[in-house]
Amino acid sequence: MNKTVKTVAIKGGIQYAKVADRLKVFWEENPNGKIDSEREDLANGKIRFIARIWRDGAKVLELAKAGTNIDVIRMTANATASADAVKKGDKENEKLETVAVGRALAMLGYLASGEVASREEMEEFDEYKKEKAEEAVRDVLESLEQAKTIDELKEEFDSRPRELWTNEEVIAKKDEVKNRLLAKPKENTDES
């Protein structure tokens, strides 16, 4: 992949490839691809858009026809990215969705710089993503361990990206902390 995507100059003369232009190249190279986006309403008036991209949409259809769980289908995406912001109007929602799609495209090598990444760059990026995923798991494990109440545990777990909800280590830690908190004797609040 040595293709260059059309760019425009932005602040400071930096060359930027618009998401629409990166999408055009993606569709040229992956005519049977699939892009899916999903909006999540979060606490404190925030929203999150999650974008998933598959190079071959037929595989998604095969999994769906076979009755595969939607969460498992989502995990088969070649790239997943999200973007969070405070909930505003429809135009801001569209921008947020575009950011999520742009990030997912970048993970596939359709970069904002207008370059399409080489295989070596993508391998390096895959290693970076793996390290970041491991870091995210360590972070959530630590946060779950710090929960003092069931409500805190639930809030901490629910605030994390869905991809972490299915991680075996995260599930085991959540269950461990939950069992510990449920077994903890309630403090006597009566003052006698």
Accessible surface in RSA format (square Angstrom, percent):
REM  Atomic radii and reference values for relative SASA: ProtOr
REM  Chains: A
REM  Algorithm: Lee & Richards
REM  Probe-radius: 1.40
REM  Slices: 20
REM RES _ NUM      All-atoms   Total-Side   Main-Chain    Non-polar    All polar
REM                ABS   REL    ABS   REL    ABS   REL    ABS   REL    ABS   REL
RES MET A   1    95.37  49.4  46.82  31.0  48.55 115.6  51.80  44.0  43.57  57.7
RES ASN A   2   142.53  98.3 110.05 106.3  32.48  78.2  37.70  90.7 104.83 101.3
RES LYS A   3    84.84  41.4  74.63  45.8  10.21  24.3  57.99  52.2  26.85  28.6
RES THR A   4    87.43  62.2  64.31  65.2  23.12  55.1  45.70  61.4  41.72  63.1
RES VAL A   5     2.57   1.7   0.71   0.6   1.86   4.5   1.68   1.5   0.89   2.4
RES LYS A   6   144.92  70.7 126.62  77.7  18.30  43.6  87.40  78.7  57.53  61.3
RES THR A   7    41.92  29.8  20.94  21.2  20.98  50.0   5.57   7.5  36.35  54.9
RES VAL A   8    47.30  31.1  42.20  38.2   5.10  12.3  47.30  41.1   0.00   0.0
RES ALA A   9    71.26  65.5  41.50  64.0  29.76  67.7  41.62  58.6  29.64  78.5
RES ILE A  10    81.63  46.5  67.51  50.3  14.12  34.0  77.12  55.5   4.51  12.3
RES LYS A  11   188.61  92.0 174.45 107.0  14.16  33.7 127.08 114.4  61.52  65.5
RES GLY A  12    84.17 103.8   0.00   N/A  84.17 103.8  43.88 120.4  40.29  90.2
RES GLY A  13    52.62  64.9   0.00   N/A  52.62  64.9  29.58  81.2  23.04  51.6
RES ILE A  14   109.46  62.3 102.96  76.7   6.50  15.7 109.46  78.8   0.00   0.0
RES GLN A  15    88.09  49.3  79.01  57.7   9.08  21.6  46.31  98.6  41.78  31.7
RES TYR A  16    67.47  31.5  67.35  38.3   0.13   0.3  46.20  34.7  21.28  26.2
RES ALA A  17     0.00   0.0   0.00   0.0   0.00   0.0   0.00   0.0   0.00   0.0
RES LYS A  18   103.85  50.7 103.47  63.5   0.38   0.9  49.81  44.8  54.04  57.6
RES VAL A  19    16.01  10.5  12.82  11.6   3.18   7.7  12.82  11.1   3.18   8.6
RES ALA A  20    69.23  63.7  57.55  88.8  11.67  26.6  59.81  84.2   9.42  24.9
RES ASP A  21    25.09  17.6  23.97  23.9   1.13   2.7   2.87   6.7  22.22  22.2
RES ARG A  22     6.21   2.6   6.21   3.2   0.00   0.0   0.00   0.0   6.21   3.8
RES LEU A  23    44.23  24.6  44.23  31.6   0.00   0.0  44.23  31.1   0.00   0.0
RES LYS A  24   130.45  63.6 123.27  75.6   7.19  17.1  86.96  78.3  43.49  46.3
RES VAL A  25    12.30   8.1  12.30  11.1   0.00   0.0  12.30  10.7   0.00   0.0
RES PHE A  26     0.00   0.0   0.00   0.0   0.00   0.0   0.00   0.0   0.00   0.0
RES TRP A  27    99.75  40.0  95.01  46.0   4.75  11.1  81.19  43.3  18.56  30.1
RES GLU A  28    91.02  52.3  58.45  44.2  32.56  77.5  45.56  88.1  45.46  37.1
RES GLU A  29    63.65  36.5  34.22  25.9  29.43  70.1  30.02  58.1  33.63  27.5
RES ASN A  30    14.56  10.0  10.86  10.5   3.70   8.9   3.70   8.9  10.86  10.5
RES PRO A  31   102.51  74.7  76.28  69.5  26.23  95.4  79.44  65.6  23.07 143.4
RES ASN A  32   104.24  71.9  94.68  91.5   9.55  23.0  19.37  46.6  84.87  82.0
RES GLY A  33    13.82  17.0   0.00   N/A  13.82  17.0   0.00   0.0  13.82  30.9
RES LYS A  34    75.27  36.7  72.36  44.4   2.91   6.9  41.24  37.1  34.03  36.3
RES ILE A  35    43.74  24.9  18.76  14.0  24.98  60.2  18.76  13.5  24.98  67.8
RES ASP A  36    47.04  33.0  44.09  43.9   2.96   7.0   6.06  14.3  40.98  40.9
RES SER A  37    38.87  32.8  13.92  18.6  24.95  57.5   1.58   3.4  37.29  52.2
RES GLU A  38    32.59  18.7  26.41  20.0   6.19  14.7  23.80  46.0   8.79   7.2
RES ARG A  39    92.29  38.7  64.38  32.8  27.91  66.4  33.71  46.1  58.58  35.5
RES GLU A  40    18.57  10.7  14.11  10.7   4.46  10.6  14.66  28.4   3.91   3.2
RES ASP A  41   101.98  71.4  70.70  70.4  31.28  74.0  30.86  72.6  71.11  70.9
RES LEU A  42    45.70  25.5  27.26  19.5  18.45  46.4  33.48  23.5  12.22  32.9
RES ALA A  43    75.74  69.6  54.43  84.0  21.31  48.5  66.35  93.4   9.39  24.9
RES ASN A  44   142.18  98.0 103.81 100.3  38.37  92.4  35.26  84.9 106.92 103.3
RES GLY A  45    42.33  52.2   0.00   N/A  42.33  52.2  33.25  91.2   9.08  20.3
RES LYS A  46    85.91  41.9  84.55  51.9   1.36   3.2  34.51  31.1  51.40  54.7
RES ILE A  47     2.29   1.3   2.29   1.7   0.00   0.0   2.29   1.6   0.00   0.0
RES ARG A  48    16.63   7.0  16.63   8.5   0.00   0.0   0.35   0.5  16.28   9.9
RES PHE A  49    18.00   9.0  18.00  11.2   0.00   0.0  18.00  10.9   0.00   0.0
RES ILE A  50     1.91   1.1   1.91   1.4   0.00   0.0   1.91   1.4   0.00   0.0
RES ALA A  51     0.00   0.0   0.00   0.0   0.00   0.0   0.00   0.0   0.00   0.0
RES ARG A  52     3.73   1.6   3.73   1.9   0.00   0.0   0.00   0.0   3.73   2.3
RES ILE A  53     0.00   0.0   0.00   0.0   0.00   0.0   0.00   0.0   0.00   0.0
RES TRP A  54    11.86   4.8  11.86   5.7   0.00   0.0  11.86   6.3   0.00   0.0
RES ARG A  55    78.60  33.0  72.37  36.9   6.23  14.8  39.42  53.9  39.18  23.7
RES ASP A  56    51.41  36.0  48.74  48.5   2.67   6.3  19.25  45.3  32.16  32.1
RES GLY A  57    13.10  16.2   0.00   N/A  13.10  16.2   8.99  24.7   4.11   9.2
RES ALA A  58    51.85  47.7  43.75  67.5   8.10  18.4  48.40  68.2   3.44   9.1
RES LYS A  59   128.26  62.6 127.57  78.3   0.68   1.6  71.82  64.6  56.43  60.1
RES VAL A  60    13.73   9.0  13.73  12.4   0.00   0.0  13.73  11.9   0.00   0.0
RES LEU A  61   100.74  56.1  98.46  70.4   2.27   5.7 100.40  70.5   0.33   0.9
RES GLU A  62   113.95  65.4 106.88  80.9   7.07  16.8  43.91  84.9  70.04  57.2
RES LEU A  63    52.10  29.0  51.61  36.9   0.49   1.2  52.10  36.6   0.00   0.0
RES ALA A  64    52.64  48.4  35.10  54.2  17.53  39.9  37.26  52.5  15.37  40.7
RES LYS A  65   162.61  79.3 123.56  75.8  39.04  93.0  83.59  75.2  79.02  84.2
RES ALA A  66    84.24  77.5  41.33  63.8  42.91  97.6  54.81  77.2  29.43  78.0
RES GLY A  67    63.89  78.8   0.00   N/A  63.89  78.8  35.04  96.2  28.85  64.6
RES THR A  68    38.66  27.5  20.95  21.2  17.71  42.2  19.52  26.2  19.14  28.9
RES ASN A  69    88.87  61.3  74.23  71.7  14.65  35.3  28.84  69.4  60.03  58.0
RES ILE A  70    97.98  55.8  93.15  69.4   4.83  11.6  93.46  67.3   4.53  12.3
RES ASP A  71    56.39  39.5  54.88  54.6   1.51   3.6  10.83  25.5  45.56  45.4
RES VAL A  72    65.65  43.2  65.52  59.3   0.12   0.3  65.52  56.9   0.12   0.3
RES ILE A  73     8.12   4.6   8.12   6.1   0.00   0.0   8.12   5.9   0.00   0.0
RES ARG A  74    46.67  19.6  44.39  22.6   2.28   5.4  10.41  14.2  36.26  22.0
RES MET A  75   111.23  57.6  77.66  51.4  33.57  79.9  63.68  54.1  47.55  63.0
RES THR A  76    61.05  43.4  38.86  39.4  22.19  52.9  46.10  61.9  14.95  22.6
RES ALA A  77    18.46  17.0   0.41   0.6  18.05  41.1   0.41   0.6  18.05  47.8
RES ASN A  78    71.31  49.2  50.46  48.8  20.85  50.2   7.89  19.0  63.42  61.3
RES ALA A  79     3.70   3.4   0.00   0.0   3.70   8.4   3.70   5.2   0.00   0.0
RES THR A  80    38.94  27.7  26.81  27.2  12.13  28.9  18.57  24.9  20.37  30.8
RES ALA A  81     7.62   7.0   0.87   1.3   6.75  15.4   7.62  10.7   0.00   0.0
RES SER A  82    40.29  34.0  30.85  41.2   9.45  21.8   6.33  13.5  33.97  47.6
RES ALA A  83     3.15   2.9   1.74   2.7   1.41   3.2   3.15   4.4   0.00   0.0
RES ASP A  84    65.38  45.8  37.88  37.7  27.49  65.0  15.95  37.5  49.42  49.3
RES ALA A  85    39.07  35.9  31.52  48.6   7.54  17.2  39.07  55.0   0.00   0.0
RES VAL A  86    85.38  56.2  79.26  71.8   6.12  14.7  79.26  68.9   6.12  16.6
RES LYS A  87   111.37  54.3  93.95  57.6  17.42  41.5  47.31  42.6  64.06  68.2
RES LYS A  88   133.00  64.9 107.55  66.0  25.45  60.6  64.06  57.7  68.94  73.4
RES GLY A  89    39.81  49.1   0.00   N/A  39.81  49.1  33.57  92.1   6.25  14.0
RES ASP A  90   112.33  78.7 105.09 104.6   7.24  17.1  30.27  71.2  82.06  81.8
RES LYS A  91   131.84  64.3 127.88  78.5   3.96   9.4  83.13  74.8  48.71  51.9
RES GLU A  92    72.58  41.7  68.44  51.8   4.13   9.8  24.84  48.0  47.74  39.0
RES ASN A  93    17.32  11.9  17.11  16.5   0.21   0.5   9.09  21.9   8.23   8.0
RES GLU A  94    92.39  53.0  89.61  67.8   2.78   6.6  39.21  75.8  53.18  43.4
RES LYS A  95   124.09  60.5 120.06  73.7   4.02   9.6  74.28  66.9  49.80  53.0
RES LEU A  96    18.16  10.1  16.58  11.9   1.58   4.0  17.80  12.5   0.36   1.0
RES GLU A  97    56.94  32.7  56.94  43.1   0.00   0.0   8.61  16.7  48.32  39.5
RES THR A  98    62.94  44.8  59.95  60.8   2.99   7.1  37.80  50.8  25.14  38.0
RES VAL A  99    63.30  41.7  57.51  52.1   5.78  13.9  62.55  54.3   0.75   2.0
RES ALA A 100     0.00   0.0   0.00   0.0   0.00   0.0   0.00   0.0   0.00   0.0
RES VAL A 101    13.96   9.2  13.96  12.6   0.00   0.0  13.96  12.1   0.00   0.0
RES GLY A 102     4.35   5.4   0.00   N/A   4.35   5.4   3.97  10.9   0.37   0.8
RES ARG A 103   121.17  50.9 116.52  59.4   4.66  11.1  38.76  53.0  82.41  49.9
RES ALA A 104     0.00   0.0   0.00   0.0   0.00   0.0   0.00   0.0   0.00   0.0
RES LEU A 105     0.00   0.0   0.00   0.0   0.00   0.0   0.00   0.0   0.00   0.0
RES ALA A 106    24.92  22.9  24.05  37.1   0.87   2.0  24.05  33.9   0.87   2.3
RES MET A 107    46.57  24.1  44.47  29.4   2.10   5.0  41.85  35.6   4.72   6.3
RES LEU A 108     8.28   4.6   7.89   5.6   0.39   1.0   8.22   5.8   0.06   0.2
RES GLY A 109     0.00   0.0   0.00   N/A   0.00   0.0   0.00   0.0   0.00   0.0
RES TYR A 110     0.00   0.0   0.00   0.0   0.00   0.0   0.00   0.0   0.00   0.0
RES LEU A 111    54.28  30.2  54.28  38.8   0.00   0.0  54.28  38.1   0.00   0.0
RES ALA A 112    38.87  35.7  35.40  54.6   3.47   7.9  35.63  50.2   3.24   8.6
RES SER A 113    61.23  51.7  46.72  62.4  14.50  33.4  45.34  96.6  15.89  22.3
RES GLY A 114     0.17   0.2   0.00   N/A   0.17   0.2   0.17   0.5   0.00   0.0
RES GLU A 115    92.02  52.8  92.02  69.6   0.00   0.0  37.10  71.8  54.92  44.8
RES VAL A 116     7.81   5.1   0.00   0.0   7.81  18.8   0.00   0.0   7.81  21.2
RES ALA A 117     2.53   2.3   2.22   3.4   0.31   0.7   2.53   3.6   0.00   0.0
RES SER A 118    31.48  26.6  29.58  39.5   1.90   4.4  26.22  55.8   5.26   7.4
RES ARG A 119   163.62  68.7 155.21  79.1   8.41  20.0  72.04  98.5  91.58  55.5
RES GLU A 120    92.53  53.1  91.54  69.3   0.99   2.3  52.35 101.3  40.18  32.8
RES GLU A 121    92.44  53.1  88.18  66.7   4.25  10.1  33.87  65.5  58.57  47.8
RES MET A 122    26.08  13.5  26.08  17.3   0.00   0.0  23.95  20.4   2.13   2.8
RES GLU A 123    95.48  54.8  87.93  66.5   7.55  18.0  41.20  79.7  54.28  44.3
RES GLU A 124   125.44  72.0 115.74  87.6   9.70  23.1  47.22  91.3  78.22  63.9
RES PHE A 125    61.90  31.0  58.60  36.3   3.29   8.6  61.68  37.4   0.22   0.6
RES ASP A 126    71.32  50.0  66.65  66.3   4.67  11.0  25.70  60.5  45.62  45.5
RES GLU A 127    88.80  51.0  86.14  65.2   2.66   6.3  39.57  76.5  49.23  40.2
RES TYR A 128   110.61  51.6 108.17  61.5   2.44   6.4  79.68  59.9  30.93  38.1
RES LYS A 129    57.44  28.0  52.54  32.2   4.91  11.7  37.40  33.7  20.04  21.3
RES LYS A 130   119.82  58.5 112.93  69.3   6.90  16.4  65.89  59.3  53.93  57.4
RES GLU A 131    94.08  54.0  91.43  69.2   2.66   6.3  32.35  62.6  61.73  50.4
RES LYS A 132    91.35  44.6  87.36  53.6   3.99   9.5  48.01  43.2  43.34  46.2
RES ALA A 133    56.08  51.6  48.41  74.7   7.67  17.4  55.65  78.4   0.43   1.1
RES GLU A 134    80.26  46.1  76.43  57.8   3.82   9.1  33.98  65.7  46.28  37.8
RES GLU A 135    84.81  48.7  84.12  63.6   0.69   1.6  23.76  46.0  61.05  49.8
RES ALA A 136    36.50  33.6  30.33  46.8   6.18  14.0  36.23  51.0   0.28   0.7
RES VAL A 137    14.86   9.8  14.86  13.5   0.00   0.0  14.86  12.9   0.00   0.0
RES ARG A 138   142.39  59.8 137.35  70.0   5.03  12.0  70.95  97.0  71.43  43.3
RES ASP A 139    68.48  48.0  62.64  62.3   5.84  13.8  20.95  49.3  47.54  47.4
RES VAL A 140     0.13   0.1   0.13   0.1   0.00   0.0   0.13   0.1   0.00   0.0
RES LEU A 141    33.92  18.9  33.21  23.8   0.71   1.8  33.58  23.6   0.34   0.9
RES GLU A 142   117.96  67.7 110.86  83.9   7.11  16.9  31.21  60.4  86.76  70.8
RES SER A 143    30.45  25.7  21.20  28.3   9.25  21.3   8.80  18.7  21.65  30.3
RES LEU A 144     0.00   0.0   0.00   0.0   0.00   0.0   0.00   0.0   0.00   0.0
RES GLU A 145    62.01  35.6  54.25  41.0   7.76  18.5  32.54  62.9  29.47  24.1
RES GLN A 146   108.30  60.6 100.44  73.4   7.87  18.7  40.61  86.4  67.70  51.3
RES ALA A 147    10.31   9.5   0.86   1.3   9.45  21.5   4.61   6.5   5.70  15.1
RES LYS A 148   132.59  64.7 123.17  75.6   9.42  22.4  90.99  81.9  41.61  44.3
RES THR A 149    65.77  46.8  61.93  62.8   3.84   9.2  63.02  84.7   2.75   4.2
RES ILE A 150    62.59  35.6  59.15  44.1   3.45   8.3  59.15  42.6   3.45   9.4
RES ASP A 151   111.81  78.3 107.09 106.6   4.72  11.2  31.73  74.7  80.08  79.9
RES GLU A 152    80.77  46.4  75.44  57.1   5.33  12.7  37.21  72.0  43.56  35.6
RES LEU A 153     5.89   3.3   5.89   4.2   0.00   0.0   5.89   4.1   0.00   0.0
RES LYS A 154   125.64  61.3 119.67  73.4   5.97  14.2  93.59  84.2  32.04  34.1
RES GLU A 155   126.89  72.8 119.91  90.7   6.98  16.6  40.63  78.6  86.25  70.4
RES GLU A 156    43.73  25.1  41.45  31.4   2.29   5.4   7.98  15.4  35.75  29.2
RES PHE A 157    27.45  13.7  27.45  17.0   0.00   0.0  27.45  16.6   0.00   0.0
RES ASP A 158    59.19  41.5  49.79  49.6   9.40  22.2  23.89  56.2  35.30  35.2
RES SER A 159    60.55  51.2  41.66  55.6  18.89  43.5  42.04  89.5  18.52  25.9
RES ARG A 160    38.80  16.3  38.16  19.5   0.64   1.5   8.15  11.1  30.65  18.6
RES PRO A 161    48.02  35.0  48.02  43.8   0.00   0.0  48.02  39.7   0.00   0.0
RES ARG A 162    77.62  32.6  74.56  38.0   3.05   7.3  12.28  16.8  65.34  39.6
RES GLU A 163    77.98  44.8  63.86  48.3  14.12  33.6  55.58 107.5  22.39  18.3
RES LEU A 164    17.00   9.5  17.00  12.2   0.00   0.0  17.00  11.9   0.00   0.0
RES TRP A 165    78.25  31.4  71.96  34.8   6.29  14.8  71.96  38.4   6.29  10.2
RES THR A 166    58.33  41.5  41.45  42.0  16.88  40.2  38.45  51.6  19.88  30.1
RES ASN A 167    41.98  28.9  34.39  33.2   7.58  18.3   9.05  21.8  32.93  31.8
RES GLU A 168   149.12  85.6 140.36 106.2   8.76  20.9  55.27 106.9  93.85  76.6
RES GLU A 169   104.32  59.9  97.34  73.6   6.99  16.6  40.77  78.9  63.55  51.9
RES VAL A 170     0.66   0.4   0.66   0.6   0.00   0.0   0.66   0.6   0.00   0.0
RES ILE A 171    64.45  36.7  64.45  48.0   0.00   0.0  64.45  46.4   0.00   0.0
RES ALA A 172    62.08  57.1  51.39  79.3  10.69  24.3  58.20  82.0   3.89  10.3
RES LYS A 173    43.42  21.2  41.43  25.4   2.00   4.8  19.62  17.7  23.80  25.4
RES LYS A 174    47.96  23.4  47.96  29.4   0.00   0.0  14.78  13.3  33.18  35.3
RES ASP A 175    55.81  39.1  55.50  55.2   0.31   0.7  20.55  48.4  35.25  35.2
RES GLU A 176    86.77  49.8  77.34  58.5   9.44  22.5  39.83  77.0  46.94  38.3
RES VAL A 177     0.00   0.0   0.00   0.0   0.00   0.0   0.00   0.0   0.00   0.0
RES LYS A 178    88.41  43.1  88.41  54.2   0.00   0.0  33.78  30.4  54.63  58.2
RES ASN A 179    92.18  63.6  87.23  84.3   4.95  11.9  26.95  64.9  65.23  63.0
RES ARG A 180   101.82  42.8  93.13  47.5   8.69  20.7  71.41  97.6  30.41  18.4
RES LEU A 181    21.63  12.0   9.22   6.6  12.41  31.2   9.22   6.5  12.41  33.4
RES LEU A 182   113.69  63.3  84.81  60.7  28.88  72.6  87.40  61.4  26.29  70.8
RES ALA A 183    83.75  77.0  49.96  77.1  33.79  76.9  61.10  86.0  22.65  60.0
RES LYS A 184   107.24  52.3  93.28  57.2  13.96  33.2  65.26  58.7  41.98  44.7
RES PRO A 185   113.56  82.8  96.11  87.6  17.45  63.4 106.93  88.3   6.63  41.2
RES LYS A 186   196.41  95.8 164.55 101.0  31.85  75.8 116.62 105.0  79.79  85.0
RES GLU A 187   146.35  84.0 123.59  93.5  22.76  54.2  52.61 101.8  93.74  76.5
RES ASN A 188   126.70  87.4  90.47  87.4  36.24  87.3  40.88  98.4  85.82  83.0
RES THR A 189   121.66  86.5  95.54  96.9  26.12  62.3  73.97  99.4  47.69  72.1
RES ASP A 190   111.22  77.9  93.45  93.0  17.77  42.0  22.90  53.9  88.32  88.1
RES GLU A 191   175.95 101.0 136.64 103.4  39.31  93.6  55.66 107.7 120.30  98.2
RES SER A 192   154.67 130.7  73.27  97.8  81.41 187.5  81.48 173.5  73.20 102.5
END  Absolute sums over single chains surface
CHAIN  1 A    12490.6      10491.7       1998.9       6867.3       5623.3
END  Absolute sums over all chains
TOTAL         12490.6      10491.7       1998.9       6867.3       5623.3
